[in-house]
Amino acid sequence: MLWGYFSGSGFDRYRHLRVTAVVGIGALRHGRDAPAPPPPVSLDLPASAFIPERYIEDLEARIALYQRIAGLRDLREEADLCAEVSDRFGELPGPLRELLALVRIRLAAGEAGVAAVRAEGGEIVLVAREGAPFGRRGLPPLPAGVRVGQTQLRLPRAALGADWLDAIEALLRLIGEPHAATLRAPAGAVRA
């Protein structure tokens, strides 16, 4: 129920506003101008991502965990939070694991210069951030079936298997690797 509230009001937008505010306040306290916030990443994936009430019954504790999840900035923080939550409440249930997978996808997309990750028909579509088209990047060899266009990468969801969220994260990490920024033709991918 609570995830529906965050989803309906824009969990990504909430997270972006929160991070922007925290970074801005920290900069002002140190007498600096607030840095430009990182562009938000839009996620539209059919995942069952929430904190089950049966896992954390206390509403305030669930809200506090949603807030902490929204504020995660890197994989180390995500891993620390996973360890803390599983230590306190037990093994993470599937919907919470999917929520955290979406966080990892959001983080990886931001590092890879991807503005949006969405499901469209039977495909997963990665949309390049403005000013960073895929067609001009030197991409590393990509898995078979990935079609590369100027502003989009498309891949069949069925090719990703049961762990499709992990596969999307791995693809984003591959795209975001430092050597991916060199100018060379993509190998192993079909040009759209």
MODELLER restraints for C-alpha pairs under 7 A, 6 or more apart:
rsr = mdl.restraints
at = mdl.atoms
rsr.add(forms.Gaussian(group=physical.xy_distance, feature=features.Distance(at['CA:3:A'], at['CA:50:A']), mean=5.29, stdev=0.5))
rsr.add(forms.Gaussian(group=physical.xy_distance, feature=features.Distance(at['CA:12:A'], at['CA:42:A']), mean=6.82, stdev=0.5))
rsr.add(forms.Gaussian(group=physical.xy_distance, feature=features.Distance(at['CA:15:A'], at['CA:70:A']), mean=4.86, stdev=0.5))
rsr.add(forms.Gaussian(group=physical.xy_distance, feature=features.Distance(at['CA:15:A'], at['CA:71:A']), mean=6.14, stdev=0.5))
rsr.add(forms.Gaussian(group=physical.xy_distance, feature=features.Distance(at['CA:16:A'], at['CA:40:A']), mean=6.17, stdev=0.5))
rsr.add(forms.Gaussian(group=physical.xy_distance, feature=features.Distance(at['CA:19:A'], at['CA:71:A']), mean=6.30, stdev=0.5))
rsr.add(forms.Gaussian(group=physical.xy_distance, feature=features.Distance(at['CA:20:A'], at['CA:37:A']), mean=5.74, stdev=0.5))
rsr.add(forms.Gaussian(group=physical.xy_distance, feature=features.Distance(at['CA:23:A'], at['CA:34:A']), mean=6.83, stdev=0.5))
rsr.add(forms.Gaussian(group=physical.xy_distance, feature=features.Distance(at['CA:24:A'], at['CA:34:A']), mean=4.54, stdev=0.5))
rsr.add(forms.Gaussian(group=physical.xy_distance, feature=features.Distance(at['CA:27:A'], at['CA:33:A']), mean=6.02, stdev=0.5))
rsr.add(forms.Gaussian(group=physical.xy_distance, feature=features.Distance(at['CA:27:A'], at['CA:34:A']), mean=5.24, stdev=0.5))
rsr.add(forms.Gaussian(group=physical.xy_distance, feature=features.Distance(at['CA:28:A'], at['CA:34:A']), mean=6.57, stdev=0.5))
rsr.add(forms.Gaussian(group=physical.xy_distance, feature=features.Distance(at['CA:41:A'], at['CA:106:A']), mean=6.13, stdev=0.5))
rsr.add(forms.Gaussian(group=physical.xy_distance, feature=features.Distance(at['CA:41:A'], at['CA:109:A']), mean=6.94, stdev=0.5))
rsr.add(forms.Gaussian(group=physical.xy_distance, feature=features.Distance(at['CA:41:A'], at['CA:110:A']), mean=6.40, stdev=0.5))
rsr.add(forms.Gaussian(group=physical.xy_distance, feature=features.Distance(at['CA:41:A'], at['CA:115:A']), mean=4.85, stdev=0.5))
rsr.add(forms.Gaussian(group=physical.xy_distance, feature=features.Distance(at['CA:41:A'], at['CA:116:A']), mean=5.41, stdev=0.5))
rsr.add(forms.Gaussian(group=physical.xy_distance, feature=features.Distance(at['CA:42:A'], at['CA:115:A']), mean=6.24, stdev=0.5))
rsr.add(forms.Gaussian(group=physical.xy_distance, feature=features.Distance(at['CA:42:A'], at['CA:116:A']), mean=4.47, stdev=0.5))
rsr.add(forms.Gaussian(group=physical.xy_distance, feature=features.Distance(at['CA:42:A'], at['CA:117:A']), mean=6.32, stdev=0.5))
rsr.add(forms.Gaussian(group=physical.xy_distance, feature=features.Distance(at['CA:43:A'], at['CA:116:A']), mean=5.81, stdev=0.5))
rsr.add(forms.Gaussian(group=physical.xy_distance, feature=features.Distance(at['CA:43:A'], at['CA:117:A']), mean=5.02, stdev=0.5))
rsr.add(forms.Gaussian(group=physical.xy_distance, feature=features.Distance(at['CA:43:A'], at['CA:118:A']), mean=5.79, stdev=0.5))
rsr.add(forms.Gaussian(group=physical.xy_distance, feature=features.Distance(at['CA:44:A'], at['CA:117:A']), mean=6.32, stdev=0.5))
rsr.add(forms.Gaussian(group=physical.xy_distance, feature=features.Distance(at['CA:44:A'], at['CA:118:A']), mean=4.45, stdev=0.5))
rsr.add(forms.Gaussian(group=physical.xy_distance, feature=features.Distance(at['CA:44:A'], at['CA:119:A']), mean=6.34, stdev=0.5))
rsr.add(forms.Gaussian(group=physical.xy_distance, feature=features.Distance(at['CA:45:A'], at['CA:118:A']), mean=5.31, stdev=0.5))
rsr.add(forms.Gaussian(group=physical.xy_distance, feature=features.Distance(at['CA:45:A'], at['CA:119:A']), mean=5.34, stdev=0.5))
rsr.add(forms.Gaussian(group=physical.xy_distance, feature=features.Distance(at['CA:47:A'], at['CA:98:A']), mean=6.59, stdev=0.5))
rsr.add(forms.Gaussian(group=physical.xy_distance, feature=features.Distance(at['CA:48:A'], at['CA:95:A']), mean=5.41, stdev=0.5))
rsr.add(forms.Gaussian(group=physical.xy_distance, feature=features.Distance(at['CA:48:A'], at['CA:98:A']), mean=6.59, stdev=0.5))
rsr.add(forms.Gaussian(group=physical.xy_distance, feature=features.Distance(at['CA:49:A'], at['CA:95:A']), mean=4.63, stdev=0.5))
rsr.add(forms.Gaussian(group=physical.xy_distance, feature=features.Distance(at['CA:49:A'], at['CA:96:A']), mean=5.90, stdev=0.5))
rsr.add(forms.Gaussian(group=physical.xy_distance, feature=features.Distance(at['CA:49:A'], at['CA:98:A']), mean=5.08, stdev=0.5))
rsr.add(forms.Gaussian(group=physical.xy_distance, feature=features.Distance(at['CA:49:A'], at['CA:99:A']), mean=4.25, stdev=0.5))
rsr.add(forms.Gaussian(group=physical.xy_distance, feature=features.Distance(at['CA:50:A'], at['CA:95:A']), mean=5.25, stdev=0.5))
rsr.add(forms.Gaussian(group=physical.xy_distance, feature=features.Distance(at['CA:50:A'], at['CA:96:A']), mean=5.36, stdev=0.5))
rsr.add(forms.Gaussian(group=physical.xy_distance, feature=features.Distance(at['CA:50:A'], at['CA:99:A']), mean=5.87, stdev=0.5))
rsr.add(forms.Gaussian(group=physical.xy_distance, feature=features.Distance(at['CA:51:A'], at['CA:62:A']), mean=6.90, stdev=0.5))
rsr.add(forms.Gaussian(group=physical.xy_distance, feature=features.Distance(at['CA:51:A'], at['CA:95:A']), mean=6.43, stdev=0.5))
rsr.add(forms.Gaussian(group=physical.xy_distance, feature=features.Distance(at['CA:51:A'], at['CA:96:A']), mean=5.17, stdev=0.5))
rsr.add(forms.Gaussian(group=physical.xy_distance, feature=features.Distance(at['CA:56:A'], at['CA:62:A']), mean=6.14, stdev=0.5))
rsr.add(forms.Gaussian(group=physical.xy_distance, feature=features.Distance(at['CA:72:A'], at['CA:78:A']), mean=6.30, stdev=0.5))
rsr.add(forms.Gaussian(group=physical.xy_distance, feature=features.Distance(at['CA:74:A'], at['CA:107:A']), mean=6.62, stdev=0.5))
rsr.add(forms.Gaussian(group=physical.xy_distance, feature=features.Distance(at['CA:75:A'], at['CA:104:A']), mean=6.90, stdev=0.5))
rsr.add(forms.Gaussian(group=physical.xy_distance, feature=features.Distance(at['CA:86:A'], at['CA:92:A']), mean=5.88, stdev=0.5))
rsr.add(forms.Gaussian(group=physical.xy_distance, feature=features.Distance(at['CA:101:A'], at['CA:165:A']), mean=6.46, stdev=0.5))
rsr.add(forms.Gaussian(group=physical.xy_distance, feature=features.Distance(at['CA:101:A'], at['CA:166:A']), mean=6.99, stdev=0.5))
rsr.add(forms.Gaussian(group=physical.xy_distance, feature=features.Distance(at['CA:104:A'], at['CA:169:A']), mean=6.75, stdev=0.5))
rsr.add(forms.Gaussian(group=physical.xy_distance, feature=features.Distance(at['CA:105:A'], at['CA:169:A']), mean=4.97, stdev=0.5))
rsr.add(forms.Gaussian(group=physical.xy_distance, feature=features.Distance(at['CA:108:A'], at['CA:169:A']), mean=6.42, stdev=0.5))
rsr.add(forms.Gaussian(group=physical.xy_distance, feature=features.Distance(at['CA:108:A'], at['CA:172:A']), mean=5.63, stdev=0.5))
rsr.add(forms.Gaussian(group=physical.xy_distance, feature=features.Distance(at['CA:108:A'], at['CA:173:A']), mean=5.73, stdev=0.5))
rsr.add(forms.Gaussian(group=physical.xy_distance, feature=features.Distance(at['CA:109:A'], at['CA:172:A']), mean=5.79, stdev=0.5))
rsr.add(forms.Gaussian(group=physical.xy_distance, feature=features.Distance(at['CA:111:A'], at['CA:176:A']), mean=5.77, stdev=0.5))
rsr.add(forms.Gaussian(group=physical.xy_distance, feature=features.Distance(at['CA:112:A'], at['CA:172:A']), mean=6.14, stdev=0.5))
rsr.add(forms.Gaussian(group=physical.xy_distance, feature=features.Distance(at['CA:112:A'], at['CA:173:A']), mean=6.87, stdev=0.5))
rsr.add(forms.Gaussian(group=physical.xy_distance, feature=features.Distance(at['CA:112:A'], at['CA:175:A']), mean=5.76, stdev=0.5))
rsr.add(forms.Gaussian(group=physical.xy_distance, feature=features.Distance(at['CA:112:A'], at['CA:176:A']), mean=3.78, stdev=0.5))
rsr.add(forms.Gaussian(group=physical.xy_distance, feature=features.Distance(at['CA:113:A'], at['CA:128:A']), mean=6.18, stdev=0.5))
rsr.add(forms.Gaussian(group=physical.xy_distance, feature=features.Distance(at['CA:113:A'], at['CA:129:A']), mean=5.42, stdev=0.5))
rsr.add(forms.Gaussian(group=physical.xy_distance, feature=features.Distance(at['CA:113:A'], at['CA:132:A']), mean=6.70, stdev=0.5))
rsr.add(forms.Gaussian(group=physical.xy_distance, feature=features.Distance(at['CA:114:A'], at['CA:126:A']), mean=6.56, stdev=0.5))
rsr.add(forms.Gaussian(group=physical.xy_distance, feature=features.Distance(at['CA:114:A'], at['CA:127:A']), mean=5.70, stdev=0.5))
rsr.add(forms.Gaussian(group=physical.xy_distance, feature=features.Distance(at['CA:114:A'], at['CA:128:A']), mean=4.48, stdev=0.5))
rsr.add(forms.Gaussian(group=physical.xy_distance, feature=features.Distance(at['CA:114:A'], at['CA:129:A']), mean=4.99, stdev=0.5))
rsr.add(forms.Gaussian(group=physical.xy_distance, feature=features.Distance(at['CA:115:A'], at['CA:127:A']), mean=5.66, stdev=0.5))
rsr.add(forms.Gaussian(group=physical.xy_distance, feature=features.Distance(at['CA:115:A'], at['CA:128:A']), mean=5.50, stdev=0.5))
rsr.add(forms.Gaussian(group=physical.xy_distance, feature=features.Distance(at['CA:115:A'], at['CA:129:A']), mean=4.51, stdev=0.5))
rsr.add(forms.Gaussian(group=physical.xy_distance, feature=features.Distance(at['CA:116:A'], at['CA:126:A']), mean=5.83, stdev=0.5))
rsr.add(forms.Gaussian(group=physical.xy_distance, feature=features.Distance(at['CA:116:A'], at['CA:127:A']), mean=5.03, stdev=0.5))
rsr.add(forms.Gaussian(group=physical.xy_distance, feature=features.Distance(at['CA:117:A'], at['CA:125:A']), mean=5.76, stdev=0.5))
rsr.add(forms.Gaussian(group=physical.xy_distance, feature=features.Distance(at['CA:117:A'], at['CA:126:A']), mean=4.69, stdev=0.5))
rsr.add(forms.Gaussian(group=physical.xy_distance, feature=features.Distance(at['CA:117:A'], at['CA:127:A']), mean=6.42, stdev=0.5))
rsr.add(forms.Gaussian(group=physical.xy_distance, feature=features.Distance(at['CA:118:A'], at['CA:124:A']), mean=5.78, stdev=0.5))
rsr.add(forms.Gaussian(group=physical.xy_distance, feature=features.Distance(at['CA:118:A'], at['CA:125:A']), mean=5.32, stdev=0.5))
rsr.add(forms.Gaussian(group=physical.xy_distance, feature=features.Distance(at['CA:118:A'], at['CA:126:A']), mean=6.71, stdev=0.5))
rsr.add(forms.Gaussian(group=physical.xy_distance, feature=features.Distance(at['CA:119:A'], at['CA:125:A']), mean=6.15, stdev=0.5))
rsr.add(forms.Gaussian(group=physical.xy_distance, feature=features.Distance(at['CA:122:A'], at['CA:156:A']), mean=5.98, stdev=0.5))
rsr.add(forms.Gaussian(group=physical.xy_distance, feature=features.Distance(at['CA:122:A'], at['CA:157:A']), mean=5.71, stdev=0.5))
rsr.add(forms.Gaussian(group=physical.xy_distance, feature=features.Distance(at['CA:123:A'], at['CA:154:A']), mean=6.38, stdev=0.5))
rsr.add(forms.Gaussian(group=physical.xy_distance, feature=features.Distance(at['CA:123:A'], at['CA:155:A']), mean=5.46, stdev=0.5))
rsr.add(forms.Gaussian(group=physical.xy_distance, feature=features.Distance(at['CA:123:A'], at['CA:156:A']), mean=4.38, stdev=0.5))
rsr.add(forms.Gaussian(group=physical.xy_distance, feature=features.Distance(at['CA:123:A'], at['CA:157:A']), mean=4.95, stdev=0.5))
rsr.add(forms.Gaussian(group=physical.xy_distance, feature=features.Distance(at['CA:124:A'], at['CA:154:A']), mean=5.77, stdev=0.5))
rsr.add(forms.Gaussian(group=physical.xy_distance, feature=features.Distance(at['CA:124:A'], at['CA:155:A']), mean=5.46, stdev=0.5))
rsr.add(forms.Gaussian(group=physical.xy_distance, feature=features.Distance(at['CA:124:A'], at['CA:156:A']), mean=6.26, stdev=0.5))
rsr.add(forms.Gaussian(group=physical.xy_distance, feature=features.Distance(at['CA:124:A'], at['CA:157:A']), mean=5.74, stdev=0.5))
rsr.add(forms.Gaussian(group=physical.xy_distance, feature=features.Distance(at['CA:125:A'], at['CA:152:A']), mean=6.52, stdev=0.5))
rsr.add(forms.Gaussian(group=physical.xy_distance, feature=features.Distance(at['CA:125:A'], at['CA:153:A']), mean=5.75, stdev=0.5))
rsr.add(forms.Gaussian(group=physical.xy_distance, feature=features.Distance(at['CA:125:A'], at['CA:154:A']), mean=4.70, stdev=0.5))
rsr.add(forms.Gaussian(group=physical.xy_distance, feature=features.Distance(at['CA:125:A'], at['CA:155:A']), mean=6.78, stdev=0.5))
rsr.add(forms.Gaussian(group=physical.xy_distance, feature=features.Distance(at['CA:126:A'], at['CA:152:A']), mean=5.46, stdev=0.5))
rsr.add(forms.Gaussian(group=physical.xy_distance, feature=features.Distance(at['CA:126:A'], at['CA:153:A']), mean=5.07, stdev=0.5))
rsr.add(forms.Gaussian(group=physical.xy_distance, feature=features.Distance(at['CA:126:A'], at['CA:154:A']), mean=6.50, stdev=0.5))
rsr.add(forms.Gaussian(group=physical.xy_distance, feature=features.Distance(at['CA:127:A'], at['CA:151:A']), mean=5.76, stdev=0.5))
rsr.add(forms.Gaussian(group=physical.xy_distance, feature=features.Distance(at['CA:127:A'], at['CA:152:A']), mean=4.63, stdev=0.5))
rsr.add(forms.Gaussian(group=physical.xy_distance, feature=features.Distance(at['CA:127:A'], at['CA:153:A']), mean=6.70, stdev=0.5))
rsr.add(forms.Gaussian(group=physical.xy_distance, feature=features.Distance(at['CA:128:A'], at['CA:134:A']), mean=6.37, stdev=0.5))
rsr.add(forms.Gaussian(group=physical.xy_distance, feature=features.Distance(at['CA:128:A'], at['CA:151:A']), mean=5.11, stdev=0.5))
rsr.add(forms.Gaussian(group=physical.xy_distance, feature=features.Distance(at['CA:128:A'], at['CA:152:A']), mean=6.04, stdev=0.5))
rsr.add(forms.Gaussian(group=physical.xy_distance, feature=features.Distance(at['CA:133:A'], at['CA:150:A']), mean=5.33, stdev=0.5))
rsr.add(forms.Gaussian(group=physical.xy_distance, feature=features.Distance(at['CA:133:A'], at['CA:151:A']), mean=4.90, stdev=0.5))
rsr.add(forms.Gaussian(group=physical.xy_distance, feature=features.Distance(at['CA:134:A'], at['CA:148:A']), mean=6.94, stdev=0.5))
rsr.add(forms.Gaussian(group=physical.xy_distance, feature=features.Distance(at['CA:134:A'], at['CA:149:A']), mean=6.51, stdev=0.5))
rsr.add(forms.Gaussian(group=physical.xy_distance, feature=features.Distance(at['CA:134:A'], at['CA:150:A']), mean=5.13, stdev=0.5))
rsr.add(forms.Gaussian(group=physical.xy_distance, feature=features.Distance(at['CA:134:A'], at['CA:151:A']), mean=5.59, stdev=0.5))
rsr.add(forms.Gaussian(group=physical.xy_distance, feature=features.Distance(at['CA:134:A'], at['CA:152:A']), mean=6.75, stdev=0.5))
rsr.add(forms.Gaussian(group=physical.xy_distance, feature=features.Distance(at['CA:135:A'], at['CA:149:A']), mean=5.88, stdev=0.5))
rsr.add(forms.Gaussian(group=physical.xy_distance, feature=features.Distance(at['CA:135:A'], at['CA:150:A']), mean=4.15, stdev=0.5))
rsr.add(forms.Gaussian(group=physical.xy_distance, feature=features.Distance(at['CA:135:A'], at['CA:151:A']), mean=6.95, stdev=0.5))
rsr.add(forms.Gaussian(group=physical.xy_distance, feature=features.Distance(at['CA:137:A'], at['CA:181:A']), mean=5.95, stdev=0.5))
rsr.add(forms.Gaussian(group=physical.xy_distance, feature=features.Distance(at['CA:137:A'], at['CA:182:A']), mean=6.91, stdev=0.5))
rsr.add(forms.Gaussian(group=physical.xy_distance, feature=features.Distance(at['CA:137:A'], at['CA:183:A']), mean=5.82, stdev=0.5))
rsr.add(forms.Gaussian(group=physical.xy_distance, feature=features.Distance(at['CA:138:A'], at['CA:180:A']), mean=5.33, stdev=0.5))
rsr.add(forms.Gaussian(group=physical.xy_distance, feature=features.Distance(at['CA:138:A'], at['CA:181:A']), mean=5.54, stdev=0.5))
rsr.add(forms.Gaussian(group=physical.xy_distance, feature=features.Distance(at['CA:138:A'], at['CA:182:A']), mean=5.00, stdev=0.5))
rsr.add(forms.Gaussian(group=physical.xy_distance, feature=features.Distance(at['CA:138:A'], at['CA:183:A']), mean=4.25, stdev=0.5))
rsr.add(forms.Gaussian(group=physical.xy_distance, feature=features.Distance(at['CA:138:A'], at['CA:184:A']), mean=4.31, stdev=0.5))
rsr.add(forms.Gaussian(group=physical.xy_distance, feature=features.Distance(at['CA:138:A'], at['CA:185:A']), mean=5.60, stdev=0.5))
rsr.add(forms.Gaussian(group=physical.xy_distance, feature=features.Distance(at['CA:138:A'], at['CA:186:A']), mean=5.95, stdev=0.5))
rsr.add(forms.Gaussian(group=physical.xy_distance, feature=features.Distance(at['CA:139:A'], at['CA:175:A']), mean=6.36, stdev=0.5))
rsr.add(forms.Gaussian(group=physical.xy_distance, feature=features.Distance(at['CA:139:A'], at['CA:180:A']), mean=4.69, stdev=0.5))
rsr.add(forms.Gaussian(group=physical.xy_distance, feature=features.Distance(at['CA:139:A'], at['CA:185:A']), mean=6.89, stdev=0.5))
rsr.add(forms.Gaussian(group=physical.xy_distance, feature=features.Distance(at['CA:139:A'], at['CA:186:A']), mean=4.85, stdev=0.5))
rsr.add(forms.Gaussian(group=physical.xy_distance, feature=features.Distance(at['CA:140:A'], at['CA:175:A']), mean=6.83, stdev=0.5))
rsr.add(forms.Gaussian(group=physical.xy_distance, feature=features.Distance(at['CA:140:A'], at['CA:180:A']), mean=5.51, stdev=0.5))
rsr.add(forms.Gaussian(group=physical.xy_distance, feature=features.Distance(at['CA:140:A'], at['CA:186:A']), mean=6.10, stdev=0.5))
rsr.add(forms.Gaussian(group=physical.xy_distance, feature=features.Distance(at['CA:140:A'], at['CA:187:A']), mean=6.66, stdev=0.5))
rsr.add(forms.Gaussian(group=physical.xy_distance, feature=features.Distance(at['CA:141:A'], at['CA:186:A']), mean=6.16, stdev=0.5))
rsr.add(forms.Gaussian(group=physical.xy_distance, feature=features.Distance(at['CA:141:A'], at['CA:187:A']), mean=4.60, stdev=0.5))
rsr.add(forms.Gaussian(group=physical.xy_distance, feature=features.Distance(at['CA:141:A'], at['CA:188:A']), mean=5.09, stdev=0.5))
rsr.add(forms.Gaussian(group=physical.xy_distance, feature=features.Distance(at['CA:141:A'], at['CA:189:A']), mean=7.00, stdev=0.5))
rsr.add(forms.Gaussian(group=physical.xy_distance, feature=features.Distance(at['CA:142:A'], at['CA:187:A']), mean=6.65, stdev=0.5))
rsr.add(forms.Gaussian(group=physical.xy_distance, feature=features.Distance(at['CA:142:A'], at['CA:188:A']), mean=5.29, stdev=0.5))
rsr.add(forms.Gaussian(group=physical.xy_distance, feature=features.Distance(at['CA:142:A'], at['CA:189:A']), mean=5.59, stdev=0.5))
rsr.add(forms.Gaussian(group=physical.xy_distance, feature=features.Distance(at['CA:143:A'], at['CA:188:A']), mean=6.43, stdev=0.5))
rsr.add(forms.Gaussian(group=physical.xy_distance, feature=features.Distance(at['CA:143:A'], at['CA:189:A']), mean=6.81, stdev=0.5))
rsr.add(forms.Gaussian(group=physical.xy_distance, feature=features.Distance(at['CA:144:A'], at['CA:188:A']), mean=6.18, stdev=0.5))
rsr.add(forms.Gaussian(group=physical.xy_distance, feature=features.Distance(at['CA:144:A'], at['CA:189:A']), mean=6.16, stdev=0.5))
rsr.add(forms.Gaussian(group=physical.xy_distance, feature=features.Distance(at['CA:145:A'], at['CA:155:A']), mean=5.94, stdev=0.5))
rsr.add(forms.Gaussian(group=physical.xy_distance, feature=features.Distance(at['CA:145:A'], at['CA:189:A']), mean=6.78, stdev=0.5))
rsr.add(forms.Gaussian(group=physical.xy_distance, feature=features.Distance(at['CA:146:A'], at['CA:153:A']), mean=6.65, stdev=0.5))
rsr.add(forms.Gaussian(group=physical.xy_distance, feature=features.Distance(at['CA:146:A'], at['CA:154:A']), mean=5.67, stdev=0.5))
rsr.add(forms.Gaussian(group=physical.xy_distance, feature=features.Distance(at['CA:146:A'], at['CA:155:A']), mean=4.66, stdev=0.5))
rsr.add(forms.Gaussian(group=physical.xy_distance, feature=features.Distance(at['CA:146:A'], at['CA:189:A']), mean=5.40, stdev=0.5))
rsr.add(forms.Gaussian(group=physical.xy_distance, feature=features.Distance(at['CA:146:A'], at['CA:190:A']), mean=6.34, stdev=0.5))
rsr.add(forms.Gaussian(group=physical.xy_distance, feature=features.Distance(at['CA:147:A'], at['CA:153:A']), mean=5.63, stdev=0.5))
rsr.add(forms.Gaussian(group=physical.xy_distance, feature=features.Distance(at['CA:147:A'], at['CA:154:A']), mean=5.13, stdev=0.5))
rsr.add(forms.Gaussian(group=physical.xy_distance, feature=features.Distance(at['CA:147:A'], at['CA:155:A']), mean=6.34, stdev=0.5))
rsr.add(forms.Gaussian(group=physical.xy_distance, feature=features.Distance(at['CA:147:A'], at['CA:189:A']), mean=5.84, stdev=0.5))
rsr.add(forms.Gaussian(group=physical.xy_distance, feature=features.Distance(at['CA:147:A'], at['CA:190:A']), mean=4.73, stdev=0.5))
rsr.add(forms.Gaussian(group=physical.xy_distance, feature=features.Distance(at['CA:147:A'], at['CA:191:A']), mean=5.49, stdev=0.5))
rsr.add(forms.Gaussian(group=physical.xy_distance, feature=features.Distance(at['CA:147:A'], at['CA:192:A']), mean=5.41, stdev=0.5))
rsr.add(forms.Gaussian(group=physical.xy_distance, feature=features.Distance(at['CA:148:A'], at['CA:154:A']), mean=6.67, stdev=0.5))
rsr.add(forms.Gaussian(group=physical.xy_distance, feature=features.Distance(at['CA:148:A'], at['CA:189:A']), mean=6.55, stdev=0.5))
rsr.add(forms.Gaussian(group=physical.xy_distance, feature=features.Distance(at['CA:148:A'], at['CA:190:A']), mean=6.09, stdev=0.5))
rsr.add(forms.Gaussian(group=physical.xy_distance, feature=features.Distance(at['CA:148:A'], at['CA:191:A']), mean=4.80, stdev=0.5))
rsr.add(forms.Gaussian(group=physical.xy_distance, feature=features.Distance(at['CA:148:A'], at['CA:192:A']), mean=5.41, stdev=0.5))
rsr.add(forms.Gaussian(group=physical.xy_distance, feature=features.Distance(at['CA:149:A'], at['CA:191:A']), mean=6.01, stdev=0.5))
rsr.add(forms.Gaussian(group=physical.xy_distance, feature=features.Distance(at['CA:149:A'], at['CA:192:A']), mean=4.96, stdev=0.5))
rsr.add(forms.Gaussian(group=physical.xy_distance, feature=features.Distance(at['CA:160:A'], at['CA:167:A']), mean=6.01, stdev=0.5))
